[in-house]
Amino acid sequence: MAWTTGKTAADASNRMINDTTYLGIMRLCDEHLTPEVVIHESVHAAITYTWKSLGLQVIHLNPYSSHSMANREEVLADAVHGISAALLTELELVA
């Protein structure tokens, strides 16, 4: 995950669409820096990773959908784990 600074909303929006390695900007503040918040925000990044890595326009997670859900769900879960674990360690929120 790349850390970027000084990007405008337009830059971020353009990169979100066109750069497959860019997941977005995560803004965290000391006042609310808890493992729960980091994991919550990691889910947003993981959703972006999932649809980009699988080349999807939309992610269907409805078990009653005609779309295959198992692979998408695993990619999403693995991404949440990887992103949140890396951030929690980097931010020293876990021992």
Biopython code that builds the backbone (N, CA, C, O; Angstrom):
import numpy as np
from Bio.PDB.StructureBuilder import StructureBuilder

atoms = [
    (1, "MET", "N", (0.851, -1.170, 0.000)),
    (1, "MET", "CA", (0.000, 0.000, 0.000)),
    (1, "MET", "C", (0.893, 1.228, 0.000)),
    (1, "MET", "O", (1.800, 1.350, 0.824)),
    (2, "ALA", "N", (0.637, 2.112, -0.906)),
    (2, "ALA", "CA", (1.420, 3.333, -1.014)),
    (2, "ALA", "C", (0.787, 4.436, -0.180)),
    (2, "ALA", "O", (-0.432, 4.606, -0.168)),
    (3, "TRP", "N", (1.628, 5.172, 0.508)),
    (3, "TRP", "CA", (1.154, 6.324, 1.267)),
    (3, "TRP", "C", (1.414, 7.553, 0.427)),
    (3, "TRP", "O", (2.537, 7.764, -0.031)),
    (4, "THR", "N", (0.402, 8.362, 0.219)),
    (4, "THR", "CA", (0.574, 9.565, -0.583)),
    (4, "THR", "C", (0.119, 10.770, 0.208)),
    (4, "THR", "O", (-0.740, 10.674, 1.084)),
    (5, "THR", "N", (0.712, 11.910, -0.116)),
    (5, "THR", "CA", (0.312, 13.164, 0.524)),
    (5, "THR", "C", (0.141, 14.209, -0.554)),
    (5, "THR", "O", (0.688, 14.085, -1.650)),
    (6, "GLY", "N", (-0.621, 15.238, -0.238)),
    (6, "GLY", "CA", (-0.761, 16.374, -1.124)),
    (6, "GLY", "C", (-1.584, 16.109, -2.362)),
    (6, "GLY", "O", (-1.506, 16.886, -3.315)),
    (7, "LYS", "N", (-2.359, 15.061, -2.391)),
    (7, "LYS", "CA", (-3.185, 14.764, -3.562)),
    (7, "LYS", "C", (-4.524, 15.488, -3.436)),
    (7, "LYS", "O", (-5.116, 15.551, -2.358)),
    (8, "THR", "N", (-4.981, 16.025, -4.548)),
    (8, "THR", "CA", (-6.294, 16.661, -4.556)),
    (8, "THR", "C", (-7.361, 15.604, -4.747)),
    (8, "THR", "O", (-7.058, 14.466, -5.107)),
    (9, "ALA", "N", (-8.599, 15.971, -4.509)),
    (9, "ALA", "CA", (-9.716, 15.043, -4.715)),
    (9, "ALA", "C", (-9.783, 14.599, -6.172)),
    (9, "ALA", "O", (-10.089, 13.440, -6.452)),
    (10, "ALA", "N", (-9.499, 15.517, -7.106)),
    (10, "ALA", "CA", (-9.519, 15.168, -8.530)),
    (10, "ALA", "C", (-8.420, 14.168, -8.860)),
    (10, "ALA", "O", (-8.641, 13.225, -9.619)),
    (11, "ASP", "N", (-7.214, 14.377, -8.280)),
    (11, "ASP", "CA", (-6.115, 13.426, -8.488)),
    (11, "ASP", "C", (-6.496, 12.054, -7.968)),
    (11, "ASP", "O", (-6.273, 11.041, -8.630)),
    (12, "ALA", "N", (-7.069, 12.033, -6.780)),
    (12, "ALA", "CA", (-7.456, 10.764, -6.165)),
    (12, "ALA", "C", (-8.523, 10.065, -6.987)),
    (12, "ALA", "O", (-8.459, 8.852, -7.186)),
    (13, "SER", "N", (-9.498, 10.816, -7.465)),
    (13, "SER", "CA", (-10.576, 10.238, -8.259)),
    (13, "SER", "C", (-10.039, 9.647, -9.557)),
    (13, "SER", "O", (-10.426, 8.546, -9.948)),
    (14, "ASN", "N", (-9.154, 10.370, -10.221)),
    (14, "ASN", "CA", (-8.564, 9.893, -11.470)),
    (14, "ASN", "C", (-7.733, 8.633, -11.235)),
    (14, "ASN", "O", (-7.821, 7.678, -12.007)),
    (15, "ARG", "N", (-6.933, 8.629, -10.180)),
    (15, "ARG", "CA", (-6.119, 7.453, -9.874)),
    (15, "ARG", "C", (-6.989, 6.281, -9.468)),
    (15, "ARG", "O", (-6.672, 5.137, -9.794)),
    (16, "MET", "N", (-8.074, 6.539, -8.766)),
    (16, "MET", "CA", (-8.966, 5.464, -8.327)),
    (16, "MET", "C", (-9.493, 4.710, -9.535)),
    (16, "MET", "O", (-9.623, 3.486, -9.494)),
    (17, "ILE", "N", (-9.792, 5.413, -10.589)),
    (17, "ILE", "CA", (-10.366, 4.792, -11.782)),
    (17, "ILE", "C", (-9.286, 4.170, -12.659)),
    (17, "ILE", "O", (-9.466, 3.057, -13.154)),
    (18, "ASN", "N", (-8.174, 4.861, -12.861)),
    (18, "ASN", "CA", (-7.196, 4.456, -13.866)),
    (18, "ASN", "C", (-5.988, 3.680, -13.355)),
    (18, "ASN", "O", (-5.347, 2.982, -14.140)),
    (19, "ASP", "N", (-5.660, 3.773, -12.096)),
    (19, "ASP", "CA", (-4.461, 3.125, -11.559)),
    (19, "ASP", "C", (-4.874, 1.901, -10.756)),
    (19, "ASP", "O", (-5.480, 2.022, -9.692)),
    (20, "THR", "N", (-4.546, 0.735, -11.265)),
    (20, "THR", "CA", (-4.988, -0.502, -10.603)),
    (20, "THR", "C", (-4.252, -0.766, -9.295)),
    (20, "THR", "O", (-4.679, -1.621, -8.519)),
    (21, "THR", "N", (-3.159, -0.054, -9.030)),
    (21, "THR", "CA", (-2.431, -0.262, -7.781)),
    (21, "THR", "C", (-2.849, 0.732, -6.701)),
    (21, "THR", "O", (-2.400, 0.628, -5.559)),
    (22, "TYR", "N", (-3.689, 1.676, -7.042)),
    (22, "TYR", "CA", (-4.084, 2.737, -6.114)),
    (22, "TYR", "C", (-5.435, 2.407, -5.490)),
    (22, "TYR", "O", (-6.422, 2.210, -6.198)),
    (23, "LEU", "N", (-5.473, 2.347, -4.157)),
    (23, "LEU", "CA", (-6.717, 2.011, -3.462)),
    (23, "LEU", "C", (-7.425, 3.224, -2.890)),
    (23, "LEU", "O", (-8.588, 3.124, -2.499)),
    (24, "GLY", "N", (-6.764, 4.354, -2.831)),
    (24, "GLY", "CA", (-7.400, 5.549, -2.309)),
    (24, "GLY", "C", (-6.584, 6.173, -1.198)),
    (24, "GLY", "O", (-5.451, 5.772, -0.933)),
    (25, "ILE", "N", (-7.173, 7.150, -0.562)),
    (25, "ILE", "CA", (-6.544, 7.853, 0.557)),
    (25, "ILE", "C", (-7.333, 7.509, 1.811)),
    (25, "ILE", "O", (-8.552, 7.669, 1.854)),
    (26, "MET", "N", (-6.630, 7.040, 2.824)),
    (26, "MET", "CA", (-7.271, 6.739, 4.103)),
    (26, "MET", "C", (-6.838, 7.810, 5.096)),
    (26, "MET", "O", (-5.653, 7.975, 5.385)),
    (27, "ARG", "N", (-7.809, 8.518, 5.601)),
    (27, "ARG", "CA", (-7.513, 9.563, 6.579)),
    (27, "ARG", "C", (-7.936, 9.068, 7.958)),
    (27, "ARG", "O", (-9.092, 8.711, 8.185)),
    (28, "LEU", "N", (-6.978, 9.057, 8.860)),
    (28, "LEU", "CA", (-7.222, 8.639, 10.240)),
    (28, "LEU", "C", (-6.775, 9.758, 11.158)),
    (28, "LEU", "O", (-5.819, 10.470, 10.851)),
    (29, "CYS", "N", (-7.459, 9.921, 12.285)),
    (29, "CYS", "CA", (-7.049, 10.955, 13.237)),
    (29, "CYS", "C", (-6.771, 10.329, 14.591)),
    (29, "CYS", "O", (-7.380, 9.326, 14.962)),
    (30, "ASP", "N", (-5.849, 10.929, 15.321)),
    (30, "ASP", "CA", (-5.452, 10.407, 16.632)),
    (30, "ASP", "C", (-6.638, 10.236, 17.576)),
    (30, "ASP", "O", (-6.693, 9.288, 18.359)),
    (31, "GLU", "N", (-7.572, 11.157, 17.492)),
    (31, "GLU", "CA", (-8.722, 11.159, 18.398)),
    (31, "GLU", "C", (-9.556, 9.877, 18.282)),
    (31, "GLU", "O", (-10.138, 9.425, 19.268)),
    (32, "HIS", "N", (-9.613, 9.298, 17.095)),
    (32, "HIS", "CA", (-10.433, 8.109, 16.862)),
    (32, "HIS", "C", (-9.602, 6.943, 16.328)),
    (32, "HIS", "O", (-10.121, 6.091, 15.606)),
    (33, "LEU", "N", (-8.327, 6.900, 16.675)),
    (33, "LEU", "CA", (-7.429, 5.871, 16.159)),
    (33, "LEU", "C", (-7.515, 4.619, 17.030)),
    (33, "LEU", "O", (-6.745, 4.438, 17.973)),
    (34, "THR", "N", (-8.463, 3.775, 16.687)),
    (34, "THR", "CA", (-8.668, 2.515, 17.400)),
    (34, "THR", "C", (-8.585, 1.375, 16.388)),
    (34, "THR", "O", (-8.749, 1.598, 15.189)),
    (35, "PRO", "N", (-8.331, 0.157, 16.863)),
    (35, "PRO", "CA", (-8.332, -0.972, 15.931)),
    (35, "PRO", "C", (-9.643, -1.104, 15.161)),
    (35, "PRO", "O", (-9.636, -1.452, 13.980)),
    (36, "GLU", "N", (-10.743, -0.833, 15.807)),
    (36, "GLU", "CA", (-12.043, -0.943, 15.147)),
    (36, "GLU", "C", (-12.177, 0.028, 13.981)),
    (36, "GLU", "O", (-12.703, -0.335, 12.928)),
    (37, "VAL", "N", (-11.708, 1.250, 14.160)),
    (37, "VAL", "CA", (-11.775, 2.254, 13.094)),
    (37, "VAL", "C", (-10.850, 1.863, 11.943)),
    (37, "VAL", "O", (-11.222, 1.979, 10.776)),
    (38, "VAL", "N", (-9.650, 1.402, 12.274)),
    (38, "VAL", "CA", (-8.704, 0.987, 11.232)),
    (38, "VAL", "C", (-9.284, -0.171, 10.423)),
    (38, "VAL", "O", (-9.190, -0.170, 9.195)),
    (39, "ILE", "N", (-9.873, -1.146, 11.084)),
    (39, "ILE", "CA", (-10.472, -2.284, 10.379)),
    (39, "ILE", "C", (-11.647, -1.820, 9.528)),
    (39, "ILE", "O", (-11.791, -2.250, 8.383)),
    (40, "HIS", "N", (-12.484, -0.952, 10.073)),
    (40, "HIS", "CA", (-13.624, -0.419, 9.319)),
    (40, "HIS", "C", (-13.146, 0.257, 8.034)),
    (40, "HIS", "O", (-13.674, -0.013, 6.955)),
    (41, "GLU", "N", (-12.158, 1.126, 8.147)),
    (41, "GLU", "CA", (-11.644, 1.842, 6.973)),
    (41, "GLU", "C", (-10.932, 0.891, 6.021)),
    (41, "GLU", "O", (-10.935, 1.106, 4.809)),
    (42, "SER", "N", (-10.326, -0.154, 6.558)),
    (42, "SER", "CA", (-9.664, -1.159, 5.724)),
    (42, "SER", "C", (-10.666, -1.890, 4.836)),
    (42, "SER", "O", (-10.328, -2.302, 3.726)),
    (43, "VAL", "N", (-11.891, -2.051, 5.317)),
    (43, "VAL", "CA", (-12.925, -2.691, 4.500)),
    (43, "VAL", "C", (-13.188, -1.864, 3.242)),
    (43, "VAL", "O", (-13.351, -2.424, 2.157)),
    (44, "HIS", "N", (-13.231, -0.550, 3.377)),
    (44, "HIS", "CA", (-13.440, 0.311, 2.210)),
    (44, "HIS", "C", (-12.316, 0.102, 1.186)),
    (44, "HIS", "O", (-12.581, -0.029, -0.010)),
    (45, "ALA", "N", (-11.075, 0.072, 1.653)),
    (45, "ALA", "CA", (-9.942, -0.148, 0.752)),
    (45, "ALA", "C", (-9.997, -1.544, 0.139)),
    (45, "ALA", "O", (-9.674, -1.723, -1.035)),
    (46, "ALA", "N", (-10.404, -2.524, 0.926)),
    (46, "ALA", "CA", (-10.478, -3.904, 0.438)),
    (46, "ALA", "C", (-11.549, -4.066, -0.634)),
    (46, "ALA", "O", (-11.376, -4.849, -1.568)),
    (47, "ILE", "N", (-12.639, -3.343, -0.508)),
    (47, "ILE", "CA", (-13.677, -3.394, -1.545)),
    (47, "ILE", "C", (-13.113, -2.872, -2.863)),
    (47, "ILE", "O", (-13.331, -3.470, -3.917)),
    (48, "THR", "N", (-12.393, -1.764, -2.800)),
    (48, "THR", "CA", (-11.770, -1.225, -4.007)),
    (48, "THR", "C", (-10.775, -2.219, -4.584)),
    (48, "THR", "O", (-10.748, -2.448, -5.793)),
    (49, "TYR", "N", (-9.951, -2.815, -3.712)),
    (49, "TYR", "CA", (-8.986, -3.818, -4.175)),
    (49, "TYR", "C", (-9.699, -4.982, -4.856)),
    (49, "TYR", "O", (-9.256, -5.451, -5.904)),
    (50, "THR", "N", (-10.781, -5.444, -4.280)),
    (50, "THR", "CA", (-11.498, -6.606, -4.815)),
    (50, "THR", "C", (-12.033, -6.327, -6.205)),
    (50, "THR", "O", (-11.806, -7.119, -7.119)),
    (51, "TRP", "N", (-12.739, -5.219, -6.389)),
    (51, "TRP", "CA", (-13.312, -4.982, -7.713)),
    (51, "TRP", "C", (-12.240, -4.677, -8.738)),
    (51, "TRP", "O", (-12.398, -5.015, -9.911)),
    (52, "LYS", "N", (-11.134, -4.034, -8.317)),
    (52, "LYS", "CA", (-10.059, -3.776, -9.270)),
    (52, "LYS", "C", (-9.316, -5.056, -9.634)),
    (52, "LYS", "O", (-9.049, -5.304, -10.810)),
    (53, "SER", "N", (-8.980, -5.866, -8.641)),
    (53, "SER", "CA", (-8.173, -7.057, -8.908)),
    (53, "SER", "C", (-8.939, -8.101, -9.709)),
    (53, "SER", "O", (-8.334, -8.883, -10.442)),
    (54, "LEU", "N", (-10.254, -8.122, -9.579)),
    (54, "LEU", "CA", (-11.064, -9.083, -10.330)),
    (54, "LEU", "C", (-11.645, -8.482, -11.605)),
    (54, "LEU", "O", (-12.343, -9.168, -12.352)),
    (55, "GLY", "N", (-11.362, -7.205, -11.858)),
    (55, "GLY", "CA", (-11.846, -6.552, -13.071)),
    (55, "GLY", "C", (-13.360, -6.419, -13.108)),
    (55, "GLY", "O", (-13.975, -6.569, -14.164)),
    (56, "LEU", "N", (-13.958, -6.140, -11.965)),
    (56, "LEU", "CA", (-15.414, -6.057, -11.867)),
    (56, "LEU", "C", (-15.907, -4.620, -11.972)),
    (56, "LEU", "O", (-15.157, -3.680, -11.706)),
    (57, "GLN", "N", (-17.143, -4.454, -12.354)),
    (57, "GLN", "CA", (-17.803, -3.155, -12.320)),
    (57, "GLN", "C", (-18.538, -2.980, -10.995)),
    (57, "GLN", "O", (-18.731, -1.859, -10.524)),
    (58, "VAL", "N", (-18.941, -4.092, -10.405)),
    (58, "VAL", "CA", (-19.681, -4.086, -9.152)),
    (58, "VAL", "C", (-19.383, -5.401, -8.442)),
    (58, "VAL", "O", (-19.109, -6.410, -9.091)),
    (59, "ILE", "N", (-19.434, -5.393, -7.131)),
    (59, "ILE", "CA", (-19.204, -6.609, -6.358)),
    (59, "ILE", "C", (-20.544, -7.111, -5.839)),
    (59, "ILE", "O", (-21.231, -6.411, -5.095)),
    (60, "HIS", "N", (-20.906, -8.310, -6.228)),
    (60, "HIS", "CA", (-22.130, -8.938, -5.723)),
    (60, "HIS", "C", (-21.756, -9.873, -4.581)),
    (60, "HIS", "O", (-20.981, -10.809, -4.778)),
    (61, "LEU", "N", (-22.293, -9.634, -3.401)),
    (61, "LEU", "CA", (-22.048, -10.503, -2.259)),
    (61, "LEU", "C", (-23.338, -11.155, -1.767)),
    (61, "LEU", "O", (-23.357, -11.790, -0.713)),
    (62, "ASN", "N", (-24.391, -10.998, -2.518)),
    (62, "ASN", "CA", (-25.685, -11.566, -2.171)),
    (62, "ASN", "C", (-25.661, -13.072, -2.427)),
    (62, "ASN", "O", (-25.460, -13.489, -3.568)),
    (63, "PRO", "N", (-25.859, -13.894, -1.404)),
    (63, "PRO", "CA", (-25.810, -15.350, -1.608)),
    (63, "PRO", "C", (-26.901, -15.860, -2.539)),
    (63, "PRO", "O", (-26.804, -16.983, -3.036)),
    (64, "TYR", "N", (-27.919, -15.078, -2.783)),
    (64, "TYR", "CA", (-29.009, -15.487, -3.665)),
    (64, "TYR", "C", (-28.849, -14.927, -5.079)),
    (64, "TYR", "O", (-29.716, -15.106, -5.935)),
    (65, "SER", "N", (-27.723, -14.247, -5.306)),
    (65, "SER", "CA", (-27.441, -13.673, -6.619)),
    (65, "SER", "C", (-27.012, -14.772, -7.584)),
    (65, "SER", "O", (-26.533, -15.829, -7.174)),
    (66, "SER", "N", (-27.192, -14.504, -8.854)),
    (66, "SER", "CA", (-26.751, -15.466, -9.862)),
    (66, "SER", "C", (-25.239, -15.386, -10.079)),
    (66, "SER", "O", (-24.669, -16.238, -10.761)),
    (67, "HIS", "N", (-24.594, -14.383, -9.512)),
    (67, "HIS", "CA", (-23.150, -14.215, -9.660)),
    (67, "HIS", "C", (-22.413, -15.106, -8.659)),
    (67, "HIS", "O", (-22.875, -15.304, -7.535)),
    (68, "SER", "N", (-21.273, -15.636, -9.073)),
    (68, "SER", "CA", (-20.456, -16.456, -8.184)),
    (68, "SER", "C", (-19.918, -15.586, -7.063)),
    (68, "SER", "O", (-19.246, -14.586, -7.319)),
    (69, "MET", "N", (-20.204, -15.955, -5.834)),
    (69, "MET", "CA", (-19.850, -15.130, -4.691)),
    (69, "MET", "C", (-18.597, -15.613, -3.968)),
    (69, "MET", "O", (-17.866, -14.796, -3.409)),
    (70, "ALA", "N", (-18.335, -16.897, -3.965)),
    (70, "ALA", "CA", (-17.283, -17.464, -3.118)),
    (70, "ALA", "C", (-15.922, -16.821, -3.358)),
    (70, "ALA", "O", (-15.269, -16.403, -2.401)),
    (71, "ASN", "N", (-15.485, -16.731, -4.590)),
    (71, "ASN", "CA", (-14.175, -16.152, -4.876)),
    (71, "ASN", "C", (-14.123, -14.686, -4.481)),
    (71, "ASN", "O", (-13.142, -14.237, -3.889)),
    (72, "ARG", "N", (-15.154, -13.949, -4.798)),
    (72, "ARG", "CA", (-15.177, -12.517, -4.474)),
    (72, "ARG", "C", (-15.120, -12.300, -2.966)),
    (72, "ARG", "O", (-14.435, -11.399, -2.482)),
    (73, "GLU", "N", (-15.838, -13.124, -2.242)),
    (73, "GLU", "CA", (-15.864, -13.008, -0.791)),
    (73, "GLU", "C", (-14.488, -13.306, -0.201)),
    (73, "GLU", "O", (-14.052, -12.620, 0.724)),
    (74, "GLU", "N", (-13.807, -14.311, -0.719)),
    (74, "GLU", "CA", (-12.476, -14.659, -0.235)),
    (74, "GLU", "C", (-11.462, -13.569, -0.565)),
    (74, "GLU", "O", (-10.629, -13.231, 0.276)),
    (75, "VAL", "N", (-11.518, -13.023, -1.758)),
    (75, "VAL", "CA", (-10.612, -11.929, -2.126)),
    (75, "VAL", "C", (-10.841, -10.748, -1.193)),
    (75, "VAL", "O", (-9.884, -10.135, -0.719)),
    (76, "LEU", "N", (-12.094, -10.427, -0.930)),
    (76, "LEU", "CA", (-12.421, -9.322, -0.035)),
    (76, "LEU", "C", (-11.916, -9.600, 1.382)),
    (76, "LEU", "O", (-11.292, -8.734, 1.995)),
    (77, "ALA", "N", (-12.176, -10.780, 1.897)),
    (77, "ALA", "CA", (-11.754, -11.120, 3.259)),
    (77, "ALA", "C", (-10.233, -11.099, 3.387)),
    (77, "ALA", "O", (-9.696, -10.588, 4.370)),
    (78, "ASP", "N", (-9.542, -11.652, 2.395)),
    (78, "ASP", "CA", (-8.073, -11.636, 2.423)),
    (78, "ASP", "C", (-7.540, -10.214, 2.371)),
    (78, "ASP", "O", (-6.568, -9.890, 3.053)),
    (79, "ALA", "N", (-8.165, -9.366, 1.572)),
    (79, "ALA", "CA", (-7.729, -7.975, 1.472)),
    (79, "ALA", "C", (-7.969, -7.227, 2.776)),
    (79, "ALA", "O", (-7.113, -6.453, 3.203)),
    (80, "VAL", "N", (-9.103, -7.437, 3.412)),
    (80, "VAL", "CA", (-9.379, -6.790, 4.707)),
    (80, "VAL", "C", (-8.308, -7.207, 5.708)),
    (80, "VAL", "O", (-7.766, -6.374, 6.434)),
    (81, "HIS", "N", (-8.011, -8.492, 5.737)),
    (81, "HIS", "CA", (-6.999, -8.986, 6.668)),
    (81, "HIS", "C", (-5.638, -8.344, 6.399)),
    (81, "HIS", "O", (-5.003, -7.827, 7.317)),
    (82, "GLY", "N", (-5.194, -8.377, 5.152)),
    (82, "GLY", "CA", (-3.875, -7.840, 4.816)),
    (82, "GLY", "C", (-3.744, -6.355, 5.075)),
    (82, "GLY", "O", (-2.752, -5.900, 5.645)),
    (83, "ILE", "N", (-4.740, -5.603, 4.657)),
    (83, "ILE", "CA", (-4.699, -4.145, 4.828)),
    (83, "ILE", "C", (-4.774, -3.765, 6.295)),
    (83, "ILE", "O", (-3.972, -2.960, 6.767)),
    (84, "SER", "N", (-5.725, -4.333, 7.020)),
    (84, "SER", "CA", (-5.890, -3.956, 8.430)),
    (84, "SER", "C", (-4.708, -4.426, 9.274)),
    (84, "SER", "O", (-4.263, -3.701, 10.164)),
    (85, "ALA", "N", (-4.195, -5.623, 9.011)),
    (85, "ALA", "CA", (-3.052, -6.116, 9.786)),
    (85, "ALA", "C", (-1.832, -5.230, 9.572)),
    (85, "ALA", "O", (-1.125, -4.903, 10.525)),
    (86, "ALA", "N", (-1.582, -4.838, 8.319)),
    (86, "ALA", "CA", (-0.435, -3.973, 8.030)),
    (86, "ALA", "C", (-0.582, -2.613, 8.712)),
    (86, "ALA", "O", (0.373, -2.092, 9.289)),
    (87, "LEU", "N", (-1.783, -2.045, 8.641)),
    (87, "LEU", "CA", (-2.001, -0.732, 9.268)),
    (87, "LEU", "C", (-1.928, -0.809, 10.788)),
    (87, "LEU", "O", (-1.318, 0.052, 11.421)),
    (88, "LEU", "N", (-2.537, -1.822, 11.375)),
    (88, "LEU", "CA", (-2.510, -1.955, 12.833)),
    (88, "LEU", "C", (-1.083, -2.113, 13.340)),
    (88, "LEU", "O", (-0.731, -1.572, 14.389)),
    (89, "THR", "N", (-0.266, -2.848, 12.603)),
    (89, "THR", "CA", (1.133, -3.021, 12.986)),
    (89, "THR", "C", (1.906, -1.723, 12.802)),
    (89, "THR", "O", (2.652, -1.311, 13.690)),
    (90, "GLU", "N", (1.728, -1.069, 11.637)),
    (90, "GLU", "CA", (2.433, 0.182, 11.352)),
    (90, "GLU", "C", (2.078, 1.283, 12.360)),
    (90, "GLU", "O", (2.935, 2.066, 12.769)),
    (91, "LEU", "N", (0.814, 1.327, 12.746)),
    (91, "LEU", "CA", (0.347, 2.349, 13.684)),
    (91, "LEU", "C", (0.560, 1.942, 15.143)),
    (91, "LEU", "O", (0.202, 2.675, 16.064)),
    (92, "GLU", "N", (1.143, 0.771, 15.332)),
    (92, "GLU", "CA", (1.442, 0.237, 16.666)),
    (92, "GLU", "C", (0.195, 0.133, 17.541)),
    (92, "GLU", "O", (0.217, 0.454, 18.729)),
    (93, "LEU", "N", (-0.897, -0.328, 16.917)),
    (93, "LEU", "CA", (-2.141, -0.534, 17.663)),
    (93, "LEU", "C", (-2.308, -1.980, 18.107)),
    (93, "LEU", "O", (-3.286, -2.323, 18.771)),
    (94, "VAL", "N", (-1.348, -2.827, 17.736)),
    (94, "VAL", "CA", (-1.329, -4.215, 18.190)),
    (94, "VAL", "C", (0.063, -4.527, 18.721)),
    (94, "VAL", "O", (1.053, -3.923, 18.309)),
    (95, "ALA", "N", (0.117, -5.467, 19.627)),
    (95, "ALA", "CA", (1.412, -5.838, 20.225)),
    (95, "ALA", "C", (2.212, -6.727, 19.314)),
    (95, "ALA", "O", (3.322, -7.130, 19.662)),
]
sb = StructureBuilder()
sb.init_structure("model")
sb.init_model(0)
sb.init_chain("A")
sb.init_seg("    ")
for serial, (resi, resn, name, xyz) in enumerate(atoms, 1):
    if name == "N":
        sb.init_residue(resn, " ", resi, " ")
    sb.init_atom(name, np.array(xyz, "f"), 0.0, 1.0, " ", f" {name:<3s}", serial, name[0])
structure = sb.get_structure()
